[in-house]
Amino acid sequence: MKSPSTKLRALGERYIERTCSDFPQWGSALGFSKYEPLLGGSDAKTRADRNLFLEELRAEAESLPAAALTGDDWLDRRCFLSLLRTELLNGRDLERWRRNPQECCDGAVGAVFELVIRHAEDLRKARPAIESRLAAIPRFLKEGASAISSPVPLWTRLAVQSCKGAREFVETIGETLAALSSDPARTRKLARAAGKAFDLYASTVAKKKQGKPGDFAIGSERFELLVRERTGLDWSLPEIEAEGHRLIAELSSELAKEARRHGRGSVSQILARARDSWTPEAPLLDLYTRSSDRWRKRVVKSGLYPIPPGETLKVTPVPDFMRDHFPTAAYSSPGPFEKRQRGIFWVNDLGATKKDPEEALREARQHFGLELTSAHEGYPGHHLQFAIQNRHPSHIRRLCSHAIFYEGWTMWCEKLAVEKGWVRGPHARLQQLHDALWRAYRIVIDCGLHSGKLTHEAAAQVLVKGVGFTPDRARADVNWYTAAPTVPMSYLLGRLELERVKSRFIDAEAWSLRKFHDWALSHGAVPWTWIEQSSRRG
């Protein structure tokens, strides 16, 4: 008779196999190359059938008694149930999925984008797979448009904007691939057809009868359920809001004290002056490369972090045809099942496109504070954490994606870097505190948006008044909060959870910081309360 742990591993493999079948683009992102040419279904039937499968899998996982599992097996079960429950919560009645036209648009362009990123150094090899996905986009978008009903007006506007950028992207990719193709006319035709399909999709969803402006809110009950399943915190919504307001007050006081060391003006004005007086002493790519190298050497020399064998991080410029689709800098992690664990640290030097030296300098100055950015994205931040997680012996654990851990980890890395003096700029602590305050406001906004207490515009104004963002930047930030409940709050709450657990082991049990980091990173991106529970269960 199979043991509960053996049954659990089998359920995990069934989930991976079925999900790769339903959504091959997810499979290729995991590192399974056989799925690269494929694009799954975007129709309601695919989603409904999948919900039945998830319900069946959840019932089987819940029938495995938690008391029969210990340590890592217990944690695997808890993580797997969270994976199933959160997906079911978002898709059980299909209403939220039907109301969000962004998902289909982003899924279509993302399927191409993922392959381009993965094979950016040599698109020749990936060209057939990319062309196969381009060919499937018209069908994918047509199915998705048919399923959309009463879309949220904000999400419709964002989808229409995304479709415009998606068309430009796929047509640019078409030209790039045509230069590598034995049949360039066919390649261009596929890209143009995909581009037109995005136009048609945008037109179709824009004509749909729109839902109410606040329909992005999931409601307090669902929000609290997601909090438990995604963060491991058994807190009510009012408790989370109260913690957010406490942190805002605490960080505002710290920030005010730090700001007085830098002269007059608000924190935003002080940081703007610092940014506008910074002149890069070398090309940005060189600066980021040097910074990344320094951080890796610093991490190794400090002895405070484990370094997994075989990992690498490549700092590379964003290709010309992708410049408009990246922020100033970004990180792409290797797939959980890829043999080569090489992360990509993208540098988007928009100044290189400017002929006017002053315009080029203004663009370059948007990278002010790149040392903290490097710590966050590379070593000891996202890259180090994911490179370790992606080699976890449990396949279930490799799939874990709890922001309470991975975003909390990067915020901890930034704070520790400043405390250790590894970032020596005079404004480093001011910048780190300002970013923490921004994340504290996210906690309150996350709760307000999804309880229905805050409109989109009111949430944006909170960032304008509280953090000094421009209205456009604030609205752009809030846009993604509406579609990702509990993720915005997880950044700072995650750091606080890490610090709480760290204090327990370092202060109470005399662990070294290295021992704590080894232990923490060995679990994957998992809520801290679950890690503690699994440790107590042996």
C-alpha positions as a printed Julia matrix, in Angstrom:
538×3 Matrix{Float64}:
   0.0    0.0     0.0
   1.35   3.4    -0.99
   2.36   5.75    1.8
   0.74   9.21    2.12
   3.99  10.89    1.02
   4.16   8.69   -2.12
   0.53   9.5    -2.92
   1.22  13.21   -2.43
   4.16  13.17   -4.85
   1.99  11.38   -7.41
  -0.7   14.08   -7.06
   1.95  16.73   -7.65
   3.12  15.04  -10.84
  -0.49  14.76  -12.06
  -0.91  18.48  -11.46
   2.21  19.34  -13.43
   1.33  17.04  -16.31
  -2.27  18.28  -16.61
  -1.33  21.95  -16.26
   1.33  21.63  -18.97
  -1.35  20.05  -21.17
  -3.92  22.77  -20.45
  -1.4   25.62  -20.68
   1.73  24.54  -22.62
   3.16  28.05  -22.27
   3.36  27.36  -18.52
   5.15  24.1   -19.26
   7.83  25.77  -21.37
   8.31  28.44  -18.69
   8.99  25.62  -16.23
  11.81  24.46  -18.48
  10.14  21.7   -20.5
  11.19  22.47  -24.07
   8.72  20.04  -25.67
   5.92  22.52  -24.94
   7.57  25.5   -26.64
   5.65  25.34  -29.96
   2.23  25.02  -28.27
  -0.39  27.44  -27.01
  -3.25  26.15  -24.87
  -6.95  26.88  -24.87
  -8.47  30.14  -23.67
 -12.14  29.16  -23.85
 -14.58  28.75  -20.97
 -14.82  24.98  -21.44
 -11.07  24.56  -20.91
 -11.38  26.51  -17.67
 -14.49  24.67  -16.5
 -12.93  21.26  -17.19
  -9.82  22.35  -15.37
 -11.84  23.36  -12.3
 -13.31  19.87  -12.15
  -9.81  18.43  -12.27
  -8.64  20.79   -9.51
 -11.62  19.92   -7.32
 -10.82  16.22   -7.73
  -7.15  16.76   -6.95
  -7.92  18.9    -3.92
 -10.27  16.26   -2.51
  -7.56  13.62   -2.87
  -4.93  15.84   -1.25
  -7.24  16.72    1.63
  -7.93  13.01    2.2
  -4.24  12.5     3.02
  -4.18  13.02    6.8
  -1.81  15.78    7.84
  -0.96  13.83   10.99
   0.52  11.04    8.84
   3.07  13.43    7.34
   6.05  15.1     8.96
   8.62  17.76    8.08
   9.05  18.35    4.38
   6.17  16.03    3.48
   3.79  17.96    5.71
   4.99  21.21    4.17
   4.57  19.83    0.64
   0.96  18.92    1.42
   0.24  22.39    2.83
   1.83  24.1    -0.15
   0.03  21.87   -2.65
  -3.35  22.52   -1.06
  -2.64  26.25   -1.17
  -1.81  25.98   -4.87
  -5.1   24.2    -5.6
  -7.29  26.31   -3.32
  -6.08  29.67   -4.63
  -6.48  28.62   -8.26
  -9.97  27.34   -7.51
 -10.86  30.51   -5.62
  -9.97  32.61   -8.65
 -11.64  30.32  -11.17
 -14.41  28.31   -9.54
 -17.31  30.39  -10.81
 -15.28  31.71  -13.79
 -16.76  35.16  -13.2
 -13.54  36.9   -12.24
 -11.7   35.27  -15.14
 -14.48  36.31  -17.55
 -14.35  39.89  -16.27
 -10.63  40.32  -16.95
  -9.78  40.72  -20.67
  -6.15  41.36  -19.73
  -5.56  37.68  -18.98
  -6.11  36.51  -22.53
  -4.19  39.36  -24.14
  -1.29  39.05  -21.72
  -1.34  35.27  -22.05
  -1.03  35.45  -25.82
   1.78  37.99  -25.99
   3.41  36.47  -22.9
   3.66  33.09  -24.62
   5.78  34.67  -27.36
   7.62  36.98  -24.98
   8.68  34.06  -22.8
  10.31  32.25  -25.72
  12.01  35.41  -26.94
  13.48  36.07  -23.49
  14.58  32.48  -23.07
  16.33  32.4   -26.45
  17.26  36.08  -26.84
  20.92  35.25  -27.54
  20.05  33.02  -30.49
  16.52  33.31  -31.88
  17.39  31.15  -34.87
  16.92  27.94  -32.9
  13.67  29.13  -31.3
  12.2   30.56  -34.52
   9.99  27.53  -35.4
   8.49  27.44  -31.9
   7.88  31.19  -31.86
   6.26  31.06  -35.29
   4.07  28.18  -34.11
   2.79  30.28  -31.23
   2.3   33.29  -33.49
   0.16  31.11  -35.75
  -1.98  30.04  -32.77
  -2.63  33.55  -31.44
  -5.69  34.38  -33.65
  -7.46  31.25  -32.43
  -6.42  31.86  -28.82
  -7.68  35.46  -28.82
 -10.94  34.59  -30.58
 -11.74  31.96  -27.93
 -10.86  34.39  -25.17
 -12.98  37.21  -26.56
 -16.0   34.91  -26.72
 -15.63  34.07  -23.05
 -15.41  37.68  -21.78
 -18.55  38.94  -20.04
 -19.2   42.18  -18.13
 -15.52  43.13  -18.05
 -14.19  45.54  -15.44
 -13.84  48.93  -17.22
 -10.3   49.48  -15.89
  -9.19  46.05  -17.06
 -10.77  46.65  -20.46
  -8.82  49.91  -20.89
  -5.61  48.19  -19.83
  -6.27  45.28  -22.2
  -6.84  47.67  -25.11
  -3.55  49.42  -24.3
  -1.78  46.07  -23.98
  -3.13  44.9   -27.32
  -1.65  47.94  -29.02
   1.76  47.21  -27.52
   1.33  43.5   -28.26
   0.71  44.18  -31.93
   3.82  46.32  -32.17
   5.81  43.66  -30.34
   4.76  40.65  -32.46
   5.24  42.57  -35.71
   8.71  43.66  -34.62
   9.48  40.07  -33.67
   8.2   39.05  -37.1
  10.72  41.31  -38.8
  13.5   40.02  -36.55
  12.62  36.39  -37.29
  12.13  37.05  -41.0
  15.82  37.91  -41.25
  16.56  34.41  -39.92
  13.92  32.57  -41.91
  14.18  30.57  -45.13
  10.67  31.86  -45.93
  10.59  35.46  -44.68
   7.28  36.21  -46.38
   5.56  33.45  -44.41
   7.13  34.66  -41.15
   5.94  38.22  -41.74
   2.47  36.95  -42.63
   2.19  35.03  -39.35
   3.27  38.08  -37.37
   0.86  40.4   -39.2
  -2.03  37.98  -38.65
  -1.2   37.84  -34.94
  -1.03  41.63  -34.83
  -4.43  41.99  -36.49
  -5.85  39.46  -34.04
  -4.81  41.71  -31.15
  -6.58  44.63  -32.83
  -9.72  42.56  -33.26
  -9.59  41.33  -29.68
  -9.26  44.9   -28.36
 -12.17  46.07  -30.5
 -14.34  43.13  -29.43
 -13.84  43.45  -25.68
 -14.2   47.25  -25.82
 -17.67  46.8   -27.33
 -18.8   44.41  -24.61
 -21.24  45.7   -22.03
 -18.97  46.82  -19.24
 -19.33  45.85  -15.59
 -19.12  48.18  -12.61
 -15.89  50.17  -12.01
 -15.25  48.47   -8.67
 -15.86  44.91   -9.83
 -12.14  44.16   -9.46
 -12.69  43.87   -5.68
 -12.89  40.27   -4.48
 -14.63  41.12   -1.2
 -13.48  40.82    2.4
 -14.29  37.12    2.82
 -12.35  35.98   -0.23
  -9.55  38.38    0.57
  -9.1   36.91    4.03
  -9.13  33.4     2.59
  -6.39  34.4     0.13
  -4.4   35.95    2.96
  -4.42  32.61    4.79
  -3.54  30.6     1.69
  -0.94  32.95    0.21
   0.73  34.47    3.26
   0.11  31.92    6.01
  -1.16  34.74    8.26
  -4.41  34.09   10.11
  -5.34  37.77   10.21
  -8.62  39.5     9.55
  -8.77  42.37    7.11
  -9.1   45.01    9.87
  -6.05  43.52   11.61
  -4.01  43.79    8.42
  -5.12  47.39    7.89
  -4.19  48.24   11.47
  -0.72  46.77   10.95
  -0.35  48.76    7.74
  -1.21  52.04    9.48
   1.19  51.21   12.33
   4.01  50.63    9.86
   3.23  53.83    7.96
   3.51  55.85   11.17
   6.7   54.1    12.26
   8.47  54.39    8.91
   7.33  57.99    8.38
   8.98  58.91   11.68
  12.23  57.12   10.77
  12.2   58.67    7.33
  11.69  62.17    8.69
  14.71  61.78   10.97
  16.85  60.48    8.12
  15.66  63.22    5.74
  16.78  65.96    8.16
  20.36  64.8     7.58
  20.06  65.77    3.9
  18.79  69.32    4.01
  15.44  70.86    3.23
  12.56  69.48    1.26
  10.46  66.36    1.19
  12.0   62.91    0.86
  10.91  62.78   -2.79
  12.55  66.15   -3.44
  15.78  65.11   -1.71
  15.96  61.87   -3.72
  15.1   63.75   -6.92
  17.97  66.19   -6.28
  20.33  63.3    -5.64
  19.21  61.55   -8.82
  19.5   64.69  -10.92
  23.03  65.37   -9.67
  24.23  61.82  -10.42
  26.28  61.34  -13.56
  27.13  57.72  -14.44
  30.89  57.32  -14.77
  30.54  54.51  -17.31
  27.91  53.01  -19.65
  25.0   51.57  -17.7
  25.62  48.01  -18.84
  29.16  48.23  -17.47
  27.91  49.68  -14.19
  25.33  46.93  -13.7
  27.84  44.25  -14.67
  30.4   45.56  -12.2
  27.72  45.92   -9.53
  26.5   42.36  -10.06
  30.05  41.01   -9.91
  30.74  42.97   -6.73
  27.58  41.67   -5.11
  28.43  38.06   -5.9
  31.95  38.44   -4.54
  30.57  40.24   -1.49
  28.05  37.47   -0.85
  30.74  34.79   -1.17
  33.3   36.68    0.94
  30.8   37.49    3.68
  30.01  33.82    4.17
  26.46  34.82    5.1
  24.68  33.08    2.22
  24.78  29.69    0.51
  25.75  29.68   -3.17
  24.25  26.76   -5.13
  26.57  25.0    -7.59
  26.1   25.72  -11.28
  24.12  28.97  -10.99
  25.07  31.94  -13.15
  23.67  35.41  -13.67
  24.11  37.14  -17.02
  23.79  40.91  -17.19
  22.63  41.79  -20.67
  21.09  44.74  -22.5
  17.43  44.61  -23.44
  17.27  43.98  -27.22
  16.11  46.95  -29.28
  12.82  45.28  -30.19
  11.96  44.77  -26.49
  12.92  48.18  -25.05
   9.33  49.38  -24.67
   8.35  46.26  -22.75
  10.82  46.49  -19.85
  11.36  48.8   -16.87
  14.81  50.26  -16.23
  16.05  46.87  -15.03
  14.44  43.47  -14.55
  15.22  39.88  -13.71
  14.15  36.69  -15.52
  14.61  33.56  -13.44
  15.47  30.19  -14.96
  12.67  27.64  -15.08
  12.29  25.37  -12.05
  13.14  22.32  -14.16
  15.79  23.82  -16.44
  19.11  22.03  -16.35
  21.05  25.28  -16.63
  20.21  27.62  -13.79
  21.16  30.85  -15.48
  19.27  33.99  -14.57
  19.11  37.02  -16.84
  19.51  40.52  -15.43
  18.16  42.87  -18.09
  19.4   46.46  -18.38
  17.2   48.82  -20.35
  19.38  51.76  -21.33
  16.89  54.03  -23.07
  19.52  56.74  -23.12
  21.31  54.78  -25.84
  18.41  55.61  -28.17
  18.73  59.37  -27.62
  20.87  61.57  -29.86
  20.68  64.57  -27.55
  23.27  64.1   -24.73
  20.99  65.84  -22.21
  18.09  63.52  -23.01
  20.42  60.52  -22.8
  21.63  61.65  -19.38
  18.08  62.13  -18.1
  17.26  58.57  -19.1
  20.45  57.23  -17.53
  19.62  58.96  -14.25
  16.47  56.85  -13.94
  18.91  54.1   -12.86
  19.99  56.07   -9.79
  20.43  53.67   -6.87
  21.35  50.74   -9.09
  23.4   49.14   -6.28
  20.21  48.4    -4.35
  18.51  47.28   -7.55
  21.34  44.8    -8.14
  21.05  43.45   -4.61
  17.28  43.05   -5.02
  17.3   41.35   -8.42
  20.56  39.39   -8.37
  22.76  38.56   -5.37
  21.64  37.98   -2.68
  18.08  38.68   -3.89
  15.78  37.0    -6.38
  18.41  35.18   -8.4
  20.08  33.53   -5.44
  16.74  32.57   -3.85
  15.26  31.07   -7.03
  18.48  29.28   -8.02
  18.34  27.48   -4.67
  14.58  26.84   -4.8
  14.78  25.44   -8.34
  16.99  22.62   -7.12
  14.7   21.55   -4.29
  14.19  17.76   -4.36
  10.42  18.27   -4.08
   8.78  19.15   -7.4
   5.85  20.61   -5.49
   8.17  22.98   -3.66
   9.76  24.16   -6.9
   6.3   25.41   -7.94
   5.82  27.45   -4.77
   5.37  31.12   -5.49
   4.42  32.86   -2.26
   5.33  36.54   -2.42
   5.38  36.69    1.39
   8.68  34.83    1.09
  10.35  35.86   -2.18
   9.5   39.57   -2.0
  10.06  39.67    1.74
  13.46  38.08    1.13
  14.54  40.79   -1.33
  13.41  43.58    1.01
  15.43  41.96    3.78
  18.44  41.77    1.45
  18.16  45.51    0.74
  17.89  46.4     4.42
  20.81  44.17    5.42
  22.92  45.62    2.6
  22.45  49.11    4.0
  22.98  48.01    7.61
  26.22  46.22    6.69
  27.48  49.27    4.82
  27.67  47.36    1.55
  25.82  50.23   -0.14
  27.78  53.31    0.8
  25.96  56.09   -1.05
  24.89  58.95    1.24
  21.26  58.44    0.27
  21.16  54.64    0.55
  19.31  54.46    3.87
  16.93  57.23    2.82
  16.09  55.37   -0.36
  15.69  52.04    1.46
  13.34  53.59    4.05
  11.36  55.39    1.36
  10.87  52.13   -0.53
   9.76  50.45    2.71
   7.2   53.22    3.34
   5.86  52.71   -0.18
   5.38  49.01    0.64
   3.64  49.92    3.92
   1.11  51.99    2.0
   0.58  49.0    -0.27
  -0.74  47.03    2.71
  -3.5   49.55    3.38
  -4.29  49.98   -0.31
  -4.44  46.22   -0.93
  -7.05  45.89    1.83
  -8.99  48.96    0.72
  -9.2   48.01   -2.95
 -10.44  44.48   -2.37
 -12.84  45.27    0.45
 -14.39  47.95   -1.76
 -13.43  50.8     0.57
 -11.06  52.39   -1.95
 -11.66  53.22   -5.59
  -8.79  52.97   -8.04
  -8.34  56.76   -8.1
  -8.53  57.06   -4.3
  -5.87  54.37   -3.97
  -3.63  56.24   -6.41
  -4.05  59.44   -4.41
  -2.86  57.6    -1.29
   0.47  57.0    -3.05
   0.62  60.56   -4.38
   0.11  62.08   -0.93
   1.9   59.45    1.14
   4.93  58.55   -0.99
   5.23  61.51   -3.37
   4.54  59.6    -6.56
   3.37  61.42   -9.66
  -0.31  60.68  -10.45
   0.65  58.65  -13.52
   3.15  56.52  -11.63
   0.68  56.0    -8.78
  -2.11  54.89  -11.14
   0.23  52.52  -12.95
   1.25  50.97   -9.62
  -2.35  50.53   -8.5
  -3.33  48.96  -11.83
  -1.67  45.67  -11.0
  -2.83  45.72   -7.36
  -6.4   45.33   -8.63
  -5.62  41.99  -10.3
  -3.22  40.55   -7.7
  -4.9   40.64   -4.27
  -2.52  39.99   -1.31
   0.65  40.32   -3.42
   1.19  44.08   -2.83
   0.96  43.66    0.95
   3.37  40.73    0.93
   6.55  42.77    0.34
   6.89  44.47    3.7
   4.86  41.93    5.67
   7.22  39.3     4.26
  10.28  41.16    5.51
   8.71  41.53    8.94
   7.88  37.82    9.04
  11.48  36.99    8.14
  12.77  39.3    10.86
  10.36  37.79   13.4
  11.58  34.26   12.69
  15.21  35.41   12.51
  14.94  36.95   15.98
  13.59  33.71   17.36
  16.48  31.63   16.05
  19.35  34.11   16.29
  18.43  35.83   19.54
  16.77  32.94   21.39
  18.69  29.96   20.02
  22.03  31.64   19.19
  22.04  30.71   15.51
  24.52  32.48   13.26
  23.14  34.61   10.43
  24.63  32.12    7.94
  22.86  29.2     9.61
  19.59  31.12    9.49
  20.01  31.95    5.79
  20.86  28.34    4.96
  17.78  27.14    6.81
  15.46  29.79    5.4
  16.44  29.33    1.75
  16.24  25.55    1.96
  12.43  25.58    1.98
  11.52  27.45   -1.2
   9.1   30.39   -1.44
   6.83  29.28    1.39
   4.98  31.26    4.1
   7.07  31.53    7.25
   4.34  30.25    9.56
   4.2   26.99    7.59
   7.97  26.61    7.67
   7.83  26.94   11.47
   5.0   24.4    11.71
   6.85  21.87    9.56
   9.99  22.29   11.66
   8.03  21.54   14.83
   6.63  18.41   13.19
  10.11  16.97   12.68
